[in-house]
Amino acid sequence: MSGNKLDKIKIILLLLTFSFSFNLLAAKENLKQVNMEDIINFYQITENIGTGGQPTINQLTEIAEANYSAIIN
């Protein structure tokens, strides 16, 4: 790879890291405001990963408000 391409990749990685860090902080604040414990068997693994039972439709809104971006079934 040329030096120019490597510089672009470094900038992209830096921006992604910053974005990820900012999202973690926002998620941590939102978890304080959202009652995730109402979700059956909810367990916070890390600041941005949790596990639990099947959420209700209303709980999906709570999950989104807590800045989770994906649900894996």
GUMI-664336 format. One record per residue (C-alpha): residue number from 0; residue in one letter; x, y, z. Coordinates in nm, 4 decimals, m for minus. Layout:
BEGIN
   resi   resn         c1         c2         c3
    NUM      A          X          Y          Z
...
This chain:
BEGIN
   resi   resn         c1         c2         c3
      0      M     0.0000     0.0000     0.0000
      1      S     0.1114     0.3477    m0.0665
      2      G     0.1704     0.5953     0.2151
      3      N    m0.1349     0.7966     0.1102
      4      K    m0.3680     0.4967     0.1441
      5      L    m0.2207     0.4114     0.4844
      6      D    m0.2798     0.7685     0.6027
      7      K    m0.6425     0.7492     0.4927
      8      I    m0.6876     0.4170     0.6728
      9      K    m0.5317     0.5623     0.9898
     10      I    m0.7687     0.8600     0.9776
     11      I    m1.0706     0.6344     0.9273
     12      L    m0.9641     0.4111     1.2161
     13      L    m0.9117     0.7145     1.4382
     14      L    m1.2593     0.8487     1.3545
     15      L    m1.4177     0.5080     1.4154
     16      T    m1.2400     0.4799     1.7511
     17      F    m1.3586     0.8268     1.8536
     18      S    m1.7144     0.7490     1.7431
     19      F    m1.7148     0.4165     1.9286
     20      S    m1.5824     0.5798     2.2469
     21      F    m1.8449     0.8547     2.2305
     22      N    m2.1209     0.5966     2.1802
     23      L    m2.0011     0.4001     2.4840
     24      L    m2.0263     0.7098     2.7016
     25      A    m2.3730     0.7886     2.5697
     26      A    m2.4887     0.4296     2.6244
     27      K    m2.3636     0.4329     2.9820
     28      E    m2.5632     0.7493     3.0548
     29      N    m2.8759     0.6124     2.8873
     30      L    m2.8602     0.2861     3.0833
     31      K    m2.9038     0.4935     3.3980
     32      Q    m3.2271     0.6388     3.2570
     33      V    m3.3783     0.3218     3.1050
     34      N    m3.5068     0.0371     3.3205
     35      M    m3.3468    m0.2538     3.1362
     36      E    m3.3970    m0.4831     3.4368
     37      D    m3.7608    m0.5308     3.3307
     38      I    m3.6370    m0.7389     3.0366
     39      I    m3.6513    m1.1079     3.1302
     40      N    m3.3067    m1.2377     3.2337
     41      F    m3.1338    m0.9151     3.1272
     42      Y    m2.7658    m0.9150     3.2175
     43      Q    m2.5187    m0.6357     3.1372
     44      I    m2.1977    m0.8023     3.0109
     45      T    m2.0062    m0.4864     2.9177
     46      E    m2.1074    m0.1241     2.8689
     47      N    m2.2241    m0.1999     2.5158
     48      I    m2.3160    m0.5703     2.5278
     49      G    m2.6077    m0.7214     2.7150
     50      T    m2.8017    m1.0450     2.7024
     51      G    m3.1582    m1.1320     2.7933
     52      G    m3.4772    m1.3096     2.7062
     53      Q    m3.7230    m1.2179     2.4332
     54      P    m3.8042    m0.8469     2.4709
     55      T    m4.1555    m0.7122     2.4275
     56      I    m4.2344    m0.4541     2.1611
     57      N    m4.2206    m0.1767     2.4243
     58      Q    m3.8880    m0.3076     2.5555
     59      L    m3.7417    m0.2818     2.2050
     60      T    m3.7894     0.0940     2.2385
     61      E    m3.6081     0.0864     2.5750
     62      I    m3.3249    m0.1108     2.4171
     63      A    m3.2920     0.1462     2.1383
     64      E    m3.2975     0.4308     2.3939
     65      A    m3.0095     0.2583     2.5744
     66      N    m2.8092     0.2970     2.2485
     67      Y    m2.7966    m0.0700     2.1577
     68      S    m2.7787    m0.0897     1.7808
     69      A    m2.8407    m0.4600     1.7111
     70      I    m3.0352    m0.7542     1.8472
     71      I    m2.9207    m1.1044     1.7627
     72      N    m3.1795    m1.3797     1.7881
